Amino acid sequence: MAGHYDAVVVGAGFGGMGAGIQLDRMGLHDYVILEREDDLGGTWHVNRYPGLAVDIASVTYSYSFEPNPNWSRLFAPGDELEQYAHHVADTYDLRRRMRFGTTVSGARWDDENELWTVSIEGGETLTARYLLTATGFLSQPYTPPFPGIEDFAGTIVHTTAWDQDLNLTGRRVAIIGTGATAVQLVPELARAAAELTVFQRTPIWVVPKVDMPIPAAVRSLFAAVPATQRAARLVNTSALELLMVTGVLHYKQLKLGNKGAELLARAHLRRQVRDPETRRKLTPTYDFGCKRPTFSNTYFATFNEPHVRLETGSIDHVAADGIVTVGGHKTEIDTLVLATGFNLWDVNFPAIEVIGRDGVDLGKFWREHRFQAYEGITVPKFPNFLSLNSPYSYSGLSYFTTIEAQMKHMGRLFGEMRRRGARVFEVTEAANARFLDKVTDKLGSSVFYGGDCASSRSYYFNQHGEAALLRPNSTLTTHRHATHFPLDDYDYRVG
């Protein structure tokens, strides 16, 4: 007999914990949070590579209703984010609802009984009235199929499976990838390795990181007068909004803002890298914002070190003792670090098989009929289903903006269900189509469609060339929609 719950939440990262907090607020206390890893925290539990830190200021990268006055720096290191996740789980009594080491293989809607059947690897099944997927945007690591990689005789480590006992002192190291993870990791590798080669396919825009320790006196003030931390959050969030809304989403109308950010990044690169040819290779040929930019004061300067080399030749194959480029040059190494990112569009949307009403497969539906989700959270033909990492859901630059907007959407939707005495909700086809048309139209002004993104190879774009990840609204607008969307955009089944 399957265990039955009010709700099953898949994922115990910050999104899943936000969902649990909101379920409790709505009086749905009988839920379970299923997590494939051995502990909670999502990204901040899985990633443990040297240099790991948040790239959004800590006062903003946290729940607004659960501020942490104890951040040690403006940009907190990864272990503090994991500690914060544990604090949230304990404060909101979430841990007793969590099951770790539990991999969900799929879920299917049972229309006759009005419930979801959730299948767990190993044969167990659970049932629930509601299904909430909170598997994160970057949860499925990707390793390109480099020919010969299985024959490499040295050590291979992916950044999402970092070996804490790995000692790189004196080693000849290569790292493949130059995204945000690599920007944090490369300076750390250079400190230990005898030789470091950075294999770059696509350069990244990097701006200075205004980071510093938060003085004890300021932390004490945050704890004693929470309004001061709320003010710091407002200032930081406003600055991020200015960057996102003016430089990225309203590119056509405000190109100057985008070009200003690009000039800042170019000046930063010019100040930090001495060699003109290296600077040229590190300079993106796409517009600022096409690919997620990042912050660092040490990444560029690392390429001045005599034992660090930038390789921009395409990889032909991996040999037992090194990496060979298309031109035939071999870089001999004994350690290979893969900072190759995540498979976002092929396997992450959704991360599990989800079968809705009339046998509709969500993954196939999205790939055959465009990636879409009403207000970034619900999908037609998927009753009582909330997808917390969906197309057009990511708003602002902090993931917590998205999480809290979705929590508000849940509160409004479930409040209306209680008022009507409904057991089942499903967004209408018409409402979903209107939302998709609206965000598509608004994104027409963004850098993704108005700028030059041809060479960015950005995960913002899906396999159809659509930038279907970001929601083209400010934080204020997104949160207003979450509390004011038309209630008749849903069909309700009263039972």
DOBA-795075 format. One record per residue (C-alpha): residue number from 1; residue in one letter; y, z, x. Coordinates in nm, 3 decimals, padded with zeros to 5 digits. Example, Ala and Ser with C-alpha at 12.3 -4.5 7.8 and 13.67 -1.06 7.14 Angstrom:
// DOBA-795075
1	a	-00.450	00.780	01.230
2	s	-00.106	00.714	01.367
***
This chain:
// DOBA-795075
1	m	00.000	00.000	00.000
2	a	00.334	-00.102	00.144
3	g	00.599	00.163	00.200
4	h	00.886	00.108	-00.045
5	y	01.256	00.169	00.025
6	d	01.593	00.114	-00.131
7	a	01.674	-00.103	00.170
8	v	01.531	-00.233	00.496
9	v	01.780	-00.286	00.778
10	v	01.666	-00.499	01.071
11	g	01.837	-00.397	01.396
12	a	01.961	-00.061	01.527
13	g	02.271	-00.178	01.709
14	f	02.624	-00.109	01.591
15	g	02.587	-00.357	01.302
16	g	02.269	-00.193	01.173
17	m	02.417	00.154	01.208
18	g	02.728	00.044	01.017
19	a	02.500	-00.085	00.742
20	g	02.317	00.249	00.732
21	i	02.642	00.444	00.711
22	q	02.757	00.225	00.422
23	l	02.424	00.258	00.239
24	d	02.460	00.635	00.256
25	r	02.817	00.611	00.127
26	m	02.686	00.411	-00.171
27	g	02.416	00.665	-00.250
28	l	02.125	00.451	-00.125
29	h	01.973	00.712	00.105
30	d	01.615	00.590	00.108
31	y	01.632	00.319	00.374
32	v	01.470	00.240	00.707
33	i	01.622	00.076	01.015
34	l	01.366	-00.130	01.208
35	e	01.428	-00.193	01.579
36	r	01.211	-00.396	01.817
37	e	01.340	-00.212	02.127
38	d	01.240	00.142	02.225
39	d	01.575	00.296	02.136
40	l	01.898	00.234	01.948
41	g	02.217	00.070	02.072
42	g	02.137	-00.302	02.061
43	t	02.322	-00.487	02.336
44	w	02.423	-00.161	02.500
45	h	02.064	-00.045	02.525
46	v	01.912	-00.376	02.637
47	n	02.172	-00.468	02.898
48	r	02.176	-00.246	03.210
49	y	02.287	-00.481	03.485
50	p	02.530	-00.359	03.753
51	g	02.894	-00.386	03.648
52	l	02.816	-00.384	03.275
53	a	03.127	-00.292	03.077
54	v	03.292	-00.373	02.748
55	d	03.538	-00.663	02.768
56	i	03.745	-00.542	02.472
57	a	03.948	-00.224	02.525
58	s	03.740	00.076	02.424
59	v	03.989	00.209	02.167
60	t	03.932	-00.113	01.971
61	y	03.564	-00.163	02.050
62	s	03.449	00.127	01.832
63	y	03.440	00.224	01.465
64	s	03.789	00.299	01.335
65	f	03.645	00.585	01.128
66	e	03.464	00.737	01.427
67	p	03.706	00.728	01.723
68	n	03.588	00.846	02.062
69	p	03.860	01.035	02.253
70	n	03.641	01.061	02.564
71	w	03.638	00.705	02.702
72	s	03.678	00.732	03.079
73	r	03.853	00.395	03.118
74	l	04.049	00.146	02.910
75	f	03.740	-00.078	02.937
76	a	03.447	00.161	02.920
77	p	03.131	00.105	03.128
78	g	02.812	00.016	02.947
79	d	02.650	00.358	02.966
80	e	02.943	00.508	02.775
81	l	02.894	00.253	02.496
82	e	02.528	00.352	02.476
83	q	02.627	00.721	02.464
84	y	02.872	00.640	02.186
85	a	02.594	00.465	01.991
86	h	02.378	00.777	02.017
87	h	02.672	00.992	01.909
88	v	02.721	00.777	01.598
89	a	02.350	00.789	01.514
90	d	02.345	01.169	01.540
91	t	02.675	01.222	01.359
92	y	02.571	01.012	01.059
93	d	02.206	01.125	01.053
94	l	02.075	00.774	01.122
95	r	01.811	00.846	01.381
96	r	01.555	00.986	01.135
97	r	01.572	00.653	00.946
98	m	01.498	00.447	01.257
99	r	01.164	00.308	01.370
100	f	01.156	00.181	01.728
101	g	00.914	-00.062	01.887
102	t	00.888	-00.232	01.548
103	t	00.922	-00.611	01.548
104	v	00.988	-00.777	01.213
105	s	00.820	-01.116	01.188
106	g	00.961	-01.220	00.852
107	a	01.066	-01.132	00.500
108	r	01.004	-01.293	00.161
109	w	01.177	-01.245	-00.174
110	d	00.951	-01.160	-00.467
111	d	01.147	-01.279	-00.768
112	e	00.907	-01.142	-01.028
113	n	00.920	-00.787	-00.891
114	e	01.279	-00.818	-00.765
115	l	01.212	-00.695	-00.414
116	w	01.176	-00.805	-00.054
117	t	00.845	-00.792	00.129
118	v	00.903	-00.737	00.500
119	s	00.625	-00.823	00.745
120	i	00.591	-00.632	01.071
121	e	00.397	-00.757	01.371
122	g	00.059	-00.588	01.368
123	g	-00.001	-00.644	00.998
124	e	00.206	-00.373	00.826
125	t	00.427	-00.465	00.532
126	l	00.717	-00.283	00.369
127	t	00.899	-00.354	00.045
128	a	01.261	-00.292	-00.042
129	r	01.515	-00.370	-00.307
130	y	01.761	-00.490	-00.047
131	l	01.725	-00.661	00.290
132	l	01.998	-00.639	00.554
133	t	01.963	-00.825	00.883
134	a	02.174	-00.686	01.168
135	t	02.008	-00.854	01.464
136	g	02.332	-00.928	01.648
137	f	02.488	-01.253	01.758
138	l	02.349	-01.240	02.110
139	s	02.000	-01.100	02.073
140	q	01.767	-01.381	02.177
141	p	01.781	-01.433	02.558
142	y	01.764	-01.789	02.679
143	t	01.606	-01.922	02.997
144	p	01.652	-02.297	03.048
145	p	01.323	-02.475	03.124
146	f	01.398	-02.538	03.492
147	p	01.111	-02.744	03.638
148	g	00.909	-02.542	03.886
149	i	01.048	-02.200	03.792
150	e	00.696	-02.070	03.735
151	d	00.615	-02.148	04.100
152	f	00.903	-01.948	04.246
153	a	00.752	-01.701	04.495
154	g	01.039	-01.451	04.493
155	t	01.179	-01.210	04.236
156	i	01.320	-01.336	03.905
157	v	01.528	-01.109	03.683
158	h	01.712	-01.189	03.360
159	t	02.028	-00.990	03.297
160	t	01.885	-00.862	02.967
161	a	01.579	-00.720	03.145
162	w	01.737	-00.572	03.456
163	d	01.506	-00.381	03.687
164	q	01.686	-00.055	03.774
165	d	01.474	-00.024	04.090
166	l	01.572	-00.369	04.219
167	n	01.729	-00.337	04.564
168	l	01.926	-00.646	04.663
169	t	02.041	-00.516	05.001
170	g	01.998	-00.787	05.263
171	r	01.851	-01.037	05.018
172	r	01.931	-01.403	04.967
173	v	02.030	-01.412	04.602
174	a	02.114	-01.691	04.359
175	i	02.260	-01.636	04.016
176	i	02.251	-01.910	03.753
177	g	02.529	-01.890	03.496
178	t	02.901	-01.816	03.496
179	g	02.965	-01.668	03.153
180	a	03.109	-01.326	03.075
181	t	02.796	-01.146	03.201
182	a	02.808	-01.325	03.536
183	v	03.178	-01.249	03.574
184	q	03.089	-00.879	03.566
185	l	02.773	-00.911	03.775
186	v	02.872	-01.148	04.058
187	p	03.102	-00.900	04.240
188	e	02.825	-00.638	04.224
189	l	02.565	-00.878	04.365
190	a	02.802	-00.977	04.645
191	r	02.837	-00.616	04.756
192	a	02.462	-00.589	04.823
193	a	02.328	-00.934	04.905
194	a	02.320	-01.087	05.251
195	e	02.381	-01.427	05.090
196	l	02.487	-01.506	04.735
197	t	02.495	-01.851	04.576
198	v	02.651	-01.884	04.232
199	f	02.521	-02.186	04.041
200	q	02.793	-02.295	03.800
201	r	02.750	-02.553	03.529
202	t	03.070	-02.475	03.337
203	p	03.364	-02.272	03.475
204	i	03.515	-01.997	03.263
205	w	03.876	-01.903	03.192
206	v	03.941	-01.557	03.341
207	v	04.260	-01.355	03.300
208	p	04.362	-01.032	03.475
209	k	04.199	-00.713	03.349
210	v	04.453	-00.440	03.284
211	d	04.201	-00.162	03.339
212	m	04.243	00.192	03.465
213	p	04.099	00.539	03.421
214	i	04.224	00.723	03.112
215	p	04.380	01.048	03.239
216	a	04.227	01.373	03.119
217	a	04.558	01.466	02.959
218	v	04.552	01.150	02.747
219	r	04.191	01.213	02.644
220	s	04.287	01.567	02.543
221	l	04.579	01.430	02.341
222	f	04.350	01.182	02.163
223	a	04.114	01.468	02.073
224	a	04.389	01.705	01.958
225	v	04.606	01.447	01.777
226	p	04.382	01.163	01.649
227	a	04.688	00.973	01.526
228	t	04.777	00.896	01.887
229	q	04.445	00.720	01.942
230	r	04.486	00.532	01.615
231	a	04.825	00.413	01.741
232	a	04.669	00.297	02.070
233	r	04.404	00.112	01.871
234	l	04.670	-00.058	01.657
235	v	04.864	-00.175	01.963
236	n	04.554	-00.314	02.133
237	t	04.419	-00.477	01.818
238	s	04.755	-00.641	01.754
239	a	04.757	-00.787	02.105
240	l	04.407	-00.926	02.058
241	e	04.505	-01.069	01.721
242	l	04.802	-01.244	01.880
243	l	04.571	-01.404	02.135
244	m	04.309	-01.506	01.881
245	v	04.524	-01.614	01.588
246	t	04.802	-01.791	01.778
247	g	04.616	-01.921	02.080
248	v	04.285	-02.017	01.921
249	l	04.296	-02.041	01.541
250	h	04.645	-02.193	01.508
251	y	04.625	-02.415	01.813
252	k	04.781	-02.721	01.645
253	q	05.086	-02.530	01.525
254	l	05.124	-02.302	01.828
255	k	05.002	-02.492	02.132
256	l	05.255	-02.307	02.345
257	g	05.067	-01.981	02.296
258	n	04.743	-02.140	02.407
259	k	04.906	-02.303	02.708
260	g	05.066	-01.972	02.801
261	a	04.724	-01.805	02.818
262	e	04.595	-02.097	03.024
263	l	04.888	-02.069	03.267
264	l	04.816	-01.698	03.309
265	a	04.453	-01.775	03.393
266	r	04.552	-02.051	03.637
267	a	04.800	-01.822	03.812
268	h	04.535	-01.551	03.837
269	l	04.293	-01.796	03.995
270	r	04.559	-01.924	04.236
271	r	04.644	-01.571	04.350
272	q	04.285	-01.470	04.407
273	v	04.108	-01.771	04.561
274	r	04.230	-01.902	04.896
275	d	04.035	-02.227	04.926
276	p	04.185	-02.516	04.722
277	e	03.849	-02.689	04.669
278	t	03.688	-02.370	04.541
279	r	03.985	-02.320	04.309
280	r	03.939	-02.672	04.176
281	k	03.572	-02.610	04.101
282	l	03.651	-02.281	03.929
283	t	03.915	-02.438	03.703
284	p	03.791	-02.534	03.355
285	t	03.866	-02.882	03.223
286	y	03.862	-02.767	02.860
287	d	04.134	-02.589	02.665
288	f	04.166	-02.212	02.669
289	g	03.957	-02.060	02.388
290	c	03.698	-02.337	02.349
291	k	03.455	-02.107	02.530
292	r	03.496	-01.732	02.517
293	p	03.735	-01.630	02.799
294	t	03.703	-01.298	02.978
295	f	03.884	-01.045	03.197
296	s	03.823	-00.960	03.562
297	n	04.017	-00.856	03.871
298	t	03.725	-00.906	04.111
299	y	03.526	-01.216	04.007
300	f	03.747	-01.484	04.162
301	a	03.816	-01.284	04.478
302	t	03.441	-01.267	04.545
303	f	03.443	-01.637	04.636
304	n	03.662	-01.560	04.938
305	e	03.372	-01.372	05.096
306	p	03.196	-01.565	05.376
307	h	02.849	-01.491	05.243
308	v	02.928	-01.614	04.889
309	r	02.896	-01.982	04.798
310	l	02.977	-02.167	04.478
311	e	02.730	-02.444	04.389
312	t	02.829	-02.692	04.118
313	g	02.555	-02.950	04.173
314	s	02.310	-02.987	03.886
315	i	01.976	-02.815	03.936
316	d	01.688	-03.057	03.976
317	h	01.407	-02.806	04.016
318	v	01.309	-02.466	04.144
319	a	01.088	-02.458	04.453
320	a	00.873	-02.170	04.577
321	d	01.146	-02.067	04.819
322	g	01.468	-02.186	04.660
323	i	01.664	-02.407	04.424
324	v	01.700	-02.784	04.476
325	t	01.995	-02.973	04.327
326	v	01.991	-03.332	04.205
327	g	02.141	-03.444	04.534
328	g	01.842	-03.298	04.723
329	h	02.014	-02.993	04.873
330	k	01.796	-02.685	04.882
331	t	01.937	-02.333	04.870
332	e	01.676	-02.100	05.014
333	i	01.658	-01.770	04.827
334	d	01.424	-01.481	04.767
335	t	01.582	-01.346	04.446
336	l	01.684	-01.540	04.136
337	v	01.912	-01.381	03.876
338	l	01.931	-01.552	03.538
339	a	02.263	-01.501	03.359
340	t	02.179	-01.789	03.128
341	g	02.292	-01.632	02.806
342	f	02.136	-01.646	02.462
343	n	01.987	-01.896	02.224
344	l	02.232	-01.859	01.940
345	w	02.181	-02.150	01.704
346	d	01.815	-02.245	01.743
347	v	01.650	-01.905	01.695
348	n	01.923	-01.649	01.625
349	f	02.040	-01.774	01.284
350	p	01.834	-01.604	01.152
351	a	01.640	-01.412	01.420
352	i	01.344	-01.371	01.183
353	e	01.192	-01.592	00.914
354	v	01.363	-01.522	00.581
355	i	01.223	-01.687	00.265
356	g	01.441	-01.660	-00.045
357	r	01.419	-01.765	-00.406
358	d	01.215	-02.079	-00.482
359	g	01.062	-02.058	-00.134
360	v	01.382	-02.161	00.048
361	d	01.357	-02.095	00.423
362	l	01.695	-01.967	00.545
363	g	01.666	-02.115	00.894
364	k	01.576	-02.459	00.759
365	f	01.842	-02.434	00.490
366	w	02.112	-02.367	00.747
367	r	01.998	-02.644	00.979
368	e	01.956	-02.904	00.705
369	h	02.257	-02.812	00.489
370	r	02.508	-02.681	00.745
371	f	02.541	-02.324	00.866
372	q	02.715	-02.124	00.595
373	a	02.747	-01.781	00.435
374	y	02.986	-01.664	00.165
375	e	03.246	-01.434	00.324
376	g	03.011	-01.437	00.626
377	i	02.756	-01.213	00.455
378	t	02.561	-01.361	00.160
379	v	02.382	-01.691	00.090
380	p	02.286	-01.868	-00.236
381	k	01.915	-01.846	-00.326
382	f	01.881	-01.525	-00.125
383	p	01.914	-01.242	-00.379
384	n	01.977	-00.884	-00.263
385	f	02.016	-01.012	00.094
386	l	02.300	-00.931	00.332
387	s	02.312	-01.113	00.664
388	l	02.542	-00.913	00.890
389	n	02.551	-01.170	01.170
390	s	02.608	-01.496	00.990
391	p	02.797	-01.821	01.026
392	y	03.172	-01.778	00.978
393	s	03.149	-01.398	00.990
394	y	03.292	-01.307	01.332
395	s	03.653	-01.204	01.283
396	g	03.895	-01.098	01.555
397	l	03.778	-01.033	01.909
398	s	03.610	-00.696	01.850
399	y	03.270	-00.699	01.680
400	f	03.373	-00.382	01.497
401	t	03.630	-00.582	01.300
402	t	03.342	-00.781	01.156
403	i	03.116	-00.480	01.099
404	e	03.376	-00.282	00.908
405	a	03.482	-00.578	00.693
406	q	03.118	-00.631	00.594
407	m	03.082	-00.262	00.512
408	k	03.380	-00.294	00.278
409	h	03.227	-00.605	00.118
410	m	02.906	-00.410	00.056
411	g	03.102	-00.126	-00.103
412	r	03.281	-00.356	-00.348
413	l	02.969	-00.554	-00.435
414	f	02.743	-00.254	-00.492
415	g	03.015	-00.076	-00.687
416	e	03.023	-00.369	-00.929
417	m	02.644	-00.365	-00.954
418	r	02.654	00.001	-01.056
419	r	02.924	-00.073	-01.314
420	r	02.711	-00.349	-01.468
421	g	02.380	-00.168	-01.433
422	a	02.252	-00.462	-01.229
423	r	01.943	-00.465	-01.009
424	v	01.993	-00.802	-00.841
425	f	02.293	-00.988	-00.697
426	e	02.316	-01.345	-00.572
427	v	02.626	-01.534	-00.465
428	t	02.689	-01.846	-00.672
429	e	02.659	-02.196	-00.527
430	a	03.017	-02.269	-00.638
431	a	03.166	-01.965	-00.464
432	n	02.976	-02.038	-00.145
433	a	03.092	-02.402	-00.147
434	r	03.454	-02.296	-00.197
435	f	03.436	-02.054	00.093
436	l	03.274	-02.314	00.320
437	d	03.539	-02.572	00.232
438	k	03.817	-02.319	00.294
439	v	03.701	-02.205	00.638
440	t	03.621	-02.561	00.743
441	d	03.969	-02.672	00.644
442	k	04.139	-02.380	00.822
443	l	03.938	-02.436	01.138
444	g	04.080	-02.786	01.152
445	s	04.392	-02.629	01.308
446	s	04.194	-02.440	01.572
447	v	04.144	-02.524	01.936
448	f	03.782	-02.609	01.853
449	y	03.886	-02.923	01.665
450	g	04.247	-02.977	01.773
451	g	04.200	-02.911	02.142
452	d	03.987	-03.063	02.416
453	c	03.653	-02.878	02.412
454	a	03.431	-03.165	02.525
455	s	03.330	-03.007	02.856
456	s	03.311	-02.644	02.741
457	r	02.940	-02.625	02.647
458	s	03.043	-02.335	02.430
459	y	02.807	-02.127	02.217
460	y	03.079	-02.136	01.951
461	f	02.950	-02.485	01.864
462	n	02.615	-02.539	01.693
463	q	02.381	-02.831	01.742
464	h	02.581	-03.035	01.486
465	g	02.907	-02.989	01.678
466	e	03.051	-02.743	01.426
467	a	03.231	-02.427	01.539
468	a	03.053	-02.224	01.274
469	l	03.067	-01.877	01.425
470	l	03.426	-01.752	01.398
471	r	03.603	-01.682	01.072
472	p	03.954	-01.836	01.077
473	n	04.138	-01.530	00.947
474	s	04.330	-01.241	01.091
475	t	04.175	-00.895	01.077
476	l	04.409	-00.793	00.794
477	t	04.320	-01.101	00.589
478	t	03.947	-01.056	00.646
479	h	03.958	-00.693	00.536
480	r	04.171	-00.780	00.233
481	h	03.915	-01.041	00.127
482	a	03.636	-00.784	00.170
483	t	03.798	-00.557	-00.087
484	h	03.942	-00.822	-00.322
485	f	03.692	-01.110	-00.340
486	p	03.633	-01.227	-00.701
487	l	03.349	-01.021	-00.846
488	d	03.239	-01.321	-01.053
489	d	03.157	-01.504	-00.730
490	y	02.821	-01.331	-00.776
491	d	02.558	-01.360	-01.044
492	y	02.414	-01.024	-01.151
493	r	02.073	-00.960	-01.305
494	v	02.066	-00.655	-01.528
495	g	01.728	-00.486	-01.553
***
